[in-house]
Amino acid sequence: MATPRARPRIRSRFAFWLGVIVAVGVVLRVLCTVLLAPWPPPTIRADQWFFHYEAIHLAHGRGFIDVLAALHGRTMPTATHPPLYPFVLAGLAKLGGTGELTQRLAGSVFGMGTIAALGVLGRRVGGERVGLLAAGIAAIYPMLISADSALESETLDGLLIALSLVAAYRLLDAPGIARAVCLGVLLGLATLTRGEGLLLIPLLLWPVARRREGRRATLIAVCAAVVVIAPWVVRNWVLLHEPVVSTDLQTTIEGANCPTTYGSQIGSWNLACTEEGVPTVSVIRFAVRHIGRLPLVLAARLALVWGLRGNGLTDGLPYLPGRSATEVGFGFAMYDLLVPLALYGFVLLRRRAVPVFVLMSTFVLVTSTSLLFYGTARLREPAELSLVVLAAVAVDQLVARVASITAYRVHVVRGA
């Protein structure tokens, strides 16, 4: 058992090595952003262009306006995307960081926080070594690196979800007002980064709500999340007459339910389908008329999001906006290795009676999102955070077994 003096030393050792791992992860992200991540985007309608210009408009005090309309001299309010990511980039633009490379390098800062958060999360579920292993895997995992290299909201979303998972375990360990407010605020911010974060609120609070002593904390967390999200929703209600987090739901439905995505590109999303000006009602009617295809479409969406088949293939690899084929190729290879390790890690945590629903909530989130909308590896980011931690648990166990076998053989040899 560690003495009172030893405990701070152990913690400082963990913090030191976590810092080293984070530094390595940041260097890799900066290099990939500068050398590998493709720019410019292929079309002005790409999300990367939106975030680039929206941040600049915000920095100049023009508010959240339609970027395409602004290019034609018109000022129209918009809620095409949730506001937090362009808002953060606008703060960078205020400091002079208006260039696309500077904005993309901000992802390395978000990635730094994500690696550190996953290290803390790993320590919570499996101890110091698991924490360092989780941070190490996150630092070199190409799928996370590529997400942080692109000018897309996944990079900030990954950080907020990782912090939310840590906060959820802290609340589960000791329900209290401060911890409940912290989790609620993080979930609210995650929702203001990507709309599907709204689904994460009930998922992460469910384990806490099941406990009698956690019901009050659950209510407080929900209220905190509502307080964070409400101003943006009210703004949209007043200016756009839609009480929503984002207005791109119509575009999402159109692109996911058309002859192409029910046929040759089954289960995916097609930008061309959104450019035909088809009313949402007609899209819904199309889906109803082809309801017999729905089981196949849903199965295809799951296959796409979980990497069982590629989508938007370019040179045999899935196309992911802002990510190079090199990053994606190595990312999918490492993903295939992490999946069986994560399954083993899940079994180990269950055997140790460690609460796993918090970690598994991200898999439920990704599965639900893909079934409701469409399938793409881009939506898998939240689950890959948990995947890294679960894989770290497995690697730690395998390392311990190898060390034990090696020590036993040395003992036998010396005894002989």
N, C-alpha and C positions, 0 to 999 in steps of 0.2 A: 504493500500500500504506500502511495506517495506521501511524503511528509509535507507539511504546509509550505516549506521552502521549495520543495521539488515541483509543486503544482504550477507556480508562476513560471518556473524555468521551462516546464513542458509546454505551457501555453505560448511562451515567447519563442520556443523552438518551432512550434506549429506555425505561428505567425510569420517567422522568418522564412521558412520553406514555402509557405503559401505565397509570400511576397515574391520569391524567386520564380515560382511557377507562373504567377500572374505576369511578371515582367517578360518571361519567355513568350507567353501567349500574346501579349501586346505587340512584341516585335514581329511575330509571325503575321499578325493581322495587318500591321502597317505595311509589311513587305507585300503581302497578297493584294492589299488595296492599291498600292502603287504599281506593282508589276503585273498582276494577273487579272484583277477585276475589270471587265469590259466597260468602256465608256466611249462615245455617248450611247444612250438607249436608241433602239431602232426606230421608234416612233414618238412623236411629240405627246401622244396620249399615254405614254408609259408613266407609271407611278413615280419613277425616279425623277422625271422632269417636273411632275407636280410638286413633289417635296422640295426640289431645288428652288423653283420659282416662288412657291407659296411662302417659304421661309423669308425670301427677299422682300416680298410684298408685306409680310407681317412686320419685318424690321423697319420698313418705311411707313408704318402706321396705316396701311390700307386695309387691314383686317383680313379675315378669311374670305378670299374672293376666288372666283372661277378663273383659273390660270389661262385656259384656252380663250375665254371671253376677253381677258385682259390683253392678250396678244393682238386682239382686233379693236382695242381702245374702249372696251366696255367694262364697267365695274358691276359685277353681279356677286352677291353673297353665295357662299357654297358650304356644303358639309359633305362633300364627296368622300372625304376621309376623316376619321376622328382627328382631333386637333393637337394632341400632345407632341407627337414627333416633329411636325413642322414648327410648332411653338418653340421647342427646345432648339431646333436649328436656327430659328429666328434670333434667339439669344446669342448664338454664335455669330450670326450675321451682323448683329448690333456691334459686336467687337471687331468687325472687319472681315470675318470669315464668310465671305459670300461666294467664294469659288467652289466648284463642284468637288474638287479633291479635298479641300478642307472639310466640307460637309461630310464626305464619305469617310474621312479619317476620324470623325466623331464616333463612328461605329467601333473603333478600337478602344475608345474610352468606355463605351457601354459594355463591350466585351470584357474589359478588365474587371468591371463590377460583376459581370455574370460569372466569370471564373472564380472570383473570390466568394461569391454567394454559394456556388455549388460546392466549394471546399467546406464552407461552414455547414451546409446541408448534409454533406457526406459525413462530417464529423458527428452530426446529431444522430444519424441512423446507424453508424457503424464504427465510430471512433476516429482518433487522430489520423491513422494511416489511411483509412477509407476516404477521409476528407481530402488528404493530399493526393490520393490516387484520382478522385473525382475531379479535382482541380486540374491535375495533369492531363487527364483524358480530354477535358473541356478545352484546355489550352491548345492541344494539337489536333482536335477533331475538325476535319475540313468542312463539314456541314455547318458548324457553328462559326468557323473562321470566315467562310464565304458569306454567311448571313451578315456578319459584322463588316464585311468589305463592300457590301452593296448599299446604295442609298435607298433603303427600304425600312419600313417601320418595324420589321422583325427584330432588328438589333436592339432597339429600346424595349420592345415587348419582351424579349428574352430576359433582359435584366430585371424587369419588373415582375415577371412570373417567377424567376428564381428567388427573388427577395420575398415574394408572396408565399412560396413553399416554405422558406425558413420561418417566416412570421406565423404561418399556419401551425407548424410544429411547436413553436413557442407558445402559441395560444392553447394548443391541445395539452401541452405540459402543465400550464398554469393559467387557466382562464382569468383574465383581469381586464380592467377598463383600458389601460394604456396599450396593452397588447392587442386588444380587439380593435381599437381605433387605428393602430398601425396597420393591421391586416386589411381593414376596410378601406383605408386610404390607398394602399398599394393596389388593391383590386379595382378601385375606382380609376386609378391612373392607368392600369393595364387596359381597362375598358376604353379609356380615352385615347389609347394608342392603337389598339385593334379591337373592333366591335365584338369579336367572339369572346373577349375577356369577360363579357357579361355572364356567359355560361359558367365561368370559373367561380363566380361568387357562391352559388349554392353548392358546388362540388367541394370547395375547400372548407366551407362552413358546416357541411353535413356531419363530419365526425365530431365537431365541437357541439353542435346542436343536439346530438344523441345523448349527451351527458347532461344530467339535470343541472349540475353546477355551471355548465357551459351555455345554457340557453340565454341568459342575460348578456353574456359576452357576444353571442351570435347576433342578437338584436342590435347591440351597439355597433358591431362591425358592419352590418347591413346599412344602418343609418349613416355611418361614416362614408361608406361607398356611395350612397345616394347623394349626400352633401357634395361630394367631389364631382359626380356625374351631372347633377341637376342643372347647374348654370349653363352648360353647353346644350343640354336638351331644351331648356327654356329659350335660349337664344335661337335655336333652330325652329322652335314652335312659332316664335314671334316673326322672324325674318323669312322663313321658308314654309311656314304653316305645316310643318311636320315635326312632331315631338320625338325625334330619333337621335341616335348617336351618330349615324352616318346615313346618307341618302343613296349610297351605292348598292343598296340591296336590290333595287330594280335591275341595275346593270348586271349584278351577279346572277340573278335569276334568269335574265335573258341569255347570258352567255353560257349558262349551264344547261338550258333546256331548249335545244334547237335541233334540227335534223342532223347536224354534224356531231354534236355531243351525245346524241342517241344512236349514232351510226359509226362512221369511220374513226371518230375520236371519242368513243364512248366513255363517259364518266368524267371527262375533262371540262375545260372552259375555253370558249372560243371568242376572241375579241370581235371577229367579223360579224358574229350573231348580234352584237350590241349596236352595230352601225346601221342596221336595217330599219330602225325606227319602229319596230313592232311593239304595240302596246302590251303592257304586262298581262292584261286580261287574256290577250291572244296567246301569250306564252304559256299561261296556265292552262288554257284550253288545249294547246298542243300537248302538254304533259299529260292531261287527262285522257286525250284521245290515244295516247301511246302508253297508257298505264301498264299494258302487258309487258313493255320493255323495262319497267321500273326495277324489278329484281336484278336484271342484268346490269342496269345503269348503276344501281347502288353497290353491287359487287365490284364493278369496275372502279368506282370511286374509292372504295376501300383498298383495292389492289394498287391504285395509283398513289394514294397517300402513304401506304406502308411499304412502298418500294417493291411490290410483287410484279409490277410491270411499269415500263417507262411511259411518260407522257410528254408531248411537245418535243419529240426526239430530235436531237441535233447530233449527228455523227455517233449515233447509238446511245447518247446520253440525254437524260431529261433536261429540258431547257428551264432554267430558273433565272428570272430577271436579275441582272447585275452580277451574275456569278459566272466564272469561266468554266469551260469544259474540264479543265485540269482539276480545279477544286471539286467540281461535282463528281468527277470520276473517282478520285481518291476518297471523297466523302461517302459515296455509295459502297465502296469496297470496305471501308472501316465500319460503316453502318451494319453491313452483313456480318461482321465479326462481333459487334457489340450486342446485337439482338440475342444470340444464344447465351452470352455472358449475363445480360440483363435478366433473362428468364431464370437462370441459376441464382442470380442475386435476389430475385423476388422470392424464390423458394427458401433461401437462407434466412431472409428477414422474417418470413412467416414462421419458420422453425424457431426463431429467436423471440417470437412474440412482439416484434417491432411493428407499430402501426404503419401500414403500407398504403392506406387509401389516399393519403395526401400525395404521395408520389404517383400513384396510379391515376389520380384525377386528371392529369394532363393527357393521358392516353384516352380517357373517356372524352375529354374536351376535343381532341383532334378527330376521333372517330365520329363524334356527333356533328362536328362542323363539316366534315367531308360528306357525310350522309345527307345533311340538309342542303348543301350547296354543290360542291364538286371536289374532285380528288386531285391533289398535287403535292409533291414533296415539300413545297414551300409552306404548307399549312402544318407540317410536322414539327416545327421548331419547338413548341412547348413540350411535346413528348420527348424530344431528344435531350432536354435538360434532365428529366427523370431517368432516361435511358443511360446517361453518363453515370449517374449516381448508382444505379442498380448494377451496372457493369463493374464499377469500382468495388462494390461489395464482393462480387464474385472473384475479381482479380486478387483482392486481399486474402480471401479464403484459399485460393489456389496457391498463392505465394507462401502462405502459412503451412500448407500441406507439404509443399516441396521442401521447405526449410525443415519441417519435422522429419520427413523421410531421410533427407541428407544427414541430419544430426544423428538419427538412429543408425544409419550405415556407418558413420564415423565412429560411433560408440561401439558397434559390433567389431569393426576392424581393430580398434584399439584394444578391445577386450580380448580379441584373439591373439 
